[in-house]
Amino acid sequence: MAISFLSTFKPLAFFPTQKPSPPPHFRCNLSLPTVTITEPEPVFTSVKTFAPATVANLGPGFDFLGCAVDGLGDHVSVTVDPSVHPGEISITEIYGTHASSKLSKNPIWNCAGIAAIAAMKLLNIRSVGLSLSLEKGLPLGSGLGSSAASAAAAAVAVNELFGGKLDSRELVLAGLESEAKVSGYHADNIAPAIMGGFVLIRSYDPLELMRLEFPADKELLFVLVSPEFEAPTKKMRAALPLEIAMPHHVWNCSQAGALVASILGGDLAGLGKALSSDKIVEPKRAPLIPGMEGVKKAALEAGAFGCTISGAGPTAVAVVEGEERGEEVGKRMVEAFRREGNLESVAMVKRLDRIGARLVSSVAR
């Protein structure tokens, strides 16, 4: 299945109730502007990229704050392919630990495909065809930014193949085309997946991103506990209130401010306290994840600075200092998921990823 962007189809930021049967070659015109007037030549024959997992929201930072996590993520390979029609992209393979039959090879229904198409549009690529393969290292519906990792790796791969002409904001815009179709127009996963570290989305229209620098001389560890339970982002977003009380608004604003200050100051205790203090989103989502409330209590009792739901869930994330403490906290959280929610789970202790999506390997022309 291949795709290009040469006709007048509507933009991809829509939410159909069911997938139409796609034609053999779908041609679409994305809503993104073309950044490069002169089409760049590919500087590599093929590239392989990696994009990390992400933790979105971080408690009170719903839809405007997220961070990248080291050691987990997706890989994408993009190759100049003479068998693919110029200006089109084809997904040839989806594999890996968490490859799923739910993932389509049709580019317009695949997170990596949509982002790759958007990057091609921004770069004005019309003279060469590309093939893409996706290696899934992140499970679907985990709350770790699985769709964003695929999109980020794909956008960066296309960009690197043509010499890195797009900046981080433009790459995030390409990734947002994918996120909009999959789970909603929010950048708190895709921005840190591309940029690394902590990222605050100051505005969506226009898109304004602020990278928050956690002190380089300090270490931040996350305990990630993922239960055998899927929490689709759209379902978890549907559980949220349309209106909130003013006291809760004021409280969450103050906690978000404290969270940002703690990140910039490297204050782990302050970061954890603010991360645990959401009064708007977590109270609505936690009851939908079996055992979540008990898991949070167990994490805090075991010495975590704070604990909340990662993104839409079901993964729980805790902030700790030191790997030994992290292992103990993770053990207690796994026990709580089993005891309180009757769910098996896996715990990991991971560091902050300060780099974001990057080139892993390339083959010169």
Solvent accessible surface area in square Angstrom, and as a share of the most:
residue,aa,sasa,rsa
1,M,82,0.37
2,A,7,0.06
3,I,1,0.01
4,S,0,0.00
5,F,5,0.02
6,L,83,0.41
7,S,40,0.26
8,T,129,0.75
9,F,105,0.44
10,K,171,0.73
11,P,60,0.38
12,L,4,0.02
13,A,56,0.43
14,F,84,0.35
15,F,111,0.46
16,P,51,0.32
17,T,145,0.84
18,Q,145,0.65
19,K,116,0.49
20,P,80,0.51
21,S,110,0.71
22,P,49,0.31
23,P,59,0.37
24,P,103,0.64
25,H,103,0.46
26,F,28,0.12
27,R,75,0.27
28,C,0,0.00
29,N,59,0.30
30,L,6,0.03
31,S,67,0.43
32,L,15,0.08
33,P,91,0.57
34,T,56,0.32
35,V,60,0.35
36,T,23,0.13
37,I,164,0.83
38,T,113,0.66
39,E,46,0.21
40,P,17,0.11
41,E,125,0.56
42,P,6,0.04
43,V,73,0.42
44,F,47,0.20
45,T,53,0.31
46,S,23,0.15
47,V,4,0.02
48,K,62,0.26
49,T,0,0.00
50,F,23,0.10
51,A,0,0.00
52,P,0,0.00
53,A,0,0.00
54,T,0,0.00
55,V,0,0.00
56,A,3,0.02
57,N,11,0.06
58,L,1,0.00
59,G,4,0.04
60,P,6,0.04
61,G,0,0.00
62,F,54,0.23
63,D,28,0.15
64,F,64,0.27
65,L,0,0.00
66,G,0,0.00
67,C,0,0.00
68,A,0,0.00
69,V,0,0.00
70,D,55,0.29
71,G,52,0.50
72,L,30,0.15
73,G,9,0.08
74,D,0,0.00
75,H,50,0.23
76,V,1,0.00
77,S,31,0.20
78,V,0,0.00
79,T,46,0.27
80,V,31,0.18
81,D,28,0.15
82,P,135,0.85
83,S,101,0.65
84,V,15,0.08
85,H,95,0.42
86,P,62,0.39
87,G,1,0.01
88,E,1,0.00
89,I,0,0.00
90,S,16,0.10
91,I,5,0.03
92,T,75,0.44
93,E,83,0.37
94,I,28,0.14
95,Y,82,0.31
96,G,33,0.32
97,T,120,0.70
98,H,64,0.29
99,A,44,0.34
100,S,38,0.24
101,S,120,0.78
102,K,134,0.57
103,L,36,0.18
104,S,30,0.19
105,K,101,0.43
106,N,12,0.06
107,P,0,0.00
108,I,8,0.04
109,W,45,0.16
110,N,3,0.02
111,C,19,0.11
112,A,0,0.00
113,G,0,0.00
114,I,1,0.01
115,A,0,0.00
116,A,0,0.00
117,I,1,0.00
118,A,0,0.00
119,A,0,0.00
120,M,1,0.00
121,K,24,0.10
122,L,1,0.01
123,L,0,0.00
124,N,29,0.15
125,I,0,0.00
126,R,99,0.36
127,S,75,0.49
128,V,31,0.18
129,G,4,0.04
130,L,0,0.00
131,S,13,0.09
132,L,1,0.01
133,S,19,0.12
134,L,3,0.01
135,E,50,0.23
136,K,3,0.01
137,G,30,0.29
138,L,1,0.01
139,P,40,0.25
140,L,50,0.25
141,G,23,0.22
142,S,8,0.05
143,G,13,0.12
144,L,3,0.01
145,G,11,0.11
146,S,9,0.06
147,S,25,0.16
148,A,0,0.00
149,A,0,0.00
150,S,2,0.01
151,A,0,0.00
152,A,0,0.00
153,A,0,0.00
154,A,0,0.00
155,A,0,0.00
156,V,8,0.04
157,A,0,0.00
158,V,0,0.00
159,N,6,0.03
160,E,50,0.22
161,L,0,0.00
162,F,1,0.00
163,G,39,0.37
164,G,35,0.34
165,K,112,0.48
166,L,10,0.05
167,D,80,0.41
168,S,49,0.31
169,R,99,0.36
170,E,30,0.13
171,L,13,0.07
172,V,0,0.00
173,L,30,0.15
174,A,0,0.00
175,G,0,0.00
176,L,1,0.00
177,E,11,0.05
178,S,0,0.00
179,E,2,0.01
180,A,2,0.02
181,K,14,0.06
182,V,56,0.32
183,S,9,0.06
184,G,12,0.12
185,Y,103,0.39
186,H,10,0.04
187,A,0,0.00
188,D,1,0.01
189,N,14,0.07
190,I,0,0.00
191,A,0,0.00
192,P,0,0.00
193,A,0,0.00
194,I,11,0.06
195,M,35,0.16
196,G,0,0.00
197,G,3,0.03
198,F,0,0.00
199,V,0,0.00
200,L,29,0.14
201,I,6,0.03
202,R,167,0.61
203,S,29,0.19
204,Y,66,0.25
205,D,137,0.71
206,P,84,0.53
207,L,7,0.03
208,E,65,0.29
209,L,36,0.18
210,M,89,0.40
211,R,77,0.28
212,L,9,0.05
213,E,103,0.46
214,F,7,0.03
215,P,31,0.20
216,A,96,0.74
217,D,131,0.68
218,K,91,0.39
219,E,85,0.38
220,L,2,0.01
221,L,2,0.01
222,F,0,0.00
223,V,0,0.00
224,L,0,0.00
225,V,0,0.00
226,S,21,0.14
227,P,10,0.07
228,E,130,0.58
229,F,71,0.30
230,E,83,0.37
231,A,2,0.02
232,P,59,0.37
233,T,41,0.24
234,K,102,0.43
235,K,126,0.53
236,M,2,0.01
237,R,65,0.24
238,A,86,0.67
239,A,37,0.28
240,L,29,0.14
241,P,48,0.30
242,L,182,0.91
243,E,154,0.69
244,I,79,0.40
245,A,55,0.42
246,M,133,0.59
247,P,94,0.59
248,H,78,0.35
249,H,84,0.37
250,V,85,0.49
251,W,92,0.32
252,N,14,0.07
253,C,70,0.42
254,S,60,0.38
255,Q,25,0.11
256,A,10,0.08
257,G,41,0.40
258,A,44,0.34
259,L,0,0.00
260,V,29,0.17
261,A,64,0.49
262,S,9,0.06
263,I,0,0.00
264,L,90,0.45
265,G,45,0.43
266,G,4,0.04
267,D,68,0.35
268,L,20,0.10
269,A,56,0.44
270,G,20,0.19
271,L,1,0.00
272,G,0,0.00
273,K,149,0.63
274,A,2,0.01
275,L,0,0.00
276,S,24,0.16
277,S,22,0.14
278,D,11,0.06
279,K,92,0.39
280,I,28,0.14
281,V,11,0.07
282,E,20,0.09
283,P,68,0.43
284,K,98,0.42
285,R,3,0.01
286,A,5,0.04
287,P,86,0.54
288,L,71,0.35
289,I,2,0.01
290,P,47,0.30
291,G,16,0.15
292,M,3,0.01
293,E,113,0.51
294,G,17,0.16
295,V,0,0.00
296,K,34,0.15
297,K,128,0.54
298,A,11,0.09
299,A,0,0.00
300,L,75,0.37
301,E,122,0.55
302,A,7,0.06
303,G,33,0.31
304,A,9,0.07
305,F,67,0.28
306,G,0,0.00
307,C,0,0.00
308,T,2,0.01
309,I,8,0.04
310,S,0,0.00
311,G,7,0.07
312,A,10,0.07
313,G,1,0.01
314,P,2,0.01
315,T,0,0.00
316,A,0,0.00
317,V,0,0.00
318,A,0,0.00
319,V,0,0.00
320,V,0,0.00
321,E,112,0.50
322,G,30,0.29
323,E,85,0.38
324,E,154,0.69
325,R,120,0.44
326,G,0,0.00
327,E,109,0.49
328,E,60,0.27
329,V,0,0.00
330,G,1,0.01
331,K,121,0.51
332,R,102,0.37
333,M,0,0.00
334,V,23,0.13
335,E,63,0.28
336,A,0,0.00
337,F,0,0.00
338,R,113,0.41
339,R,156,0.57
340,E,95,0.43
341,G,12,0.12
342,N,136,0.70
343,L,25,0.12
344,E,83,0.37
345,S,15,0.10
346,V,95,0.55
347,A,40,0.31
348,M,47,0.21
349,V,31,0.18
350,K,50,0.21
351,R,103,0.37
352,L,14,0.07
353,D,3,0.01
354,R,91,0.33
355,I,113,0.58
356,G,0,0.00
357,A,14,0.11
358,R,66,0.24
359,L,65,0.32
360,V,78,0.45
361,S,57,0.37
362,S,49,0.32
363,V,87,0.50
364,A,75,0.58
365,R,172,0.63
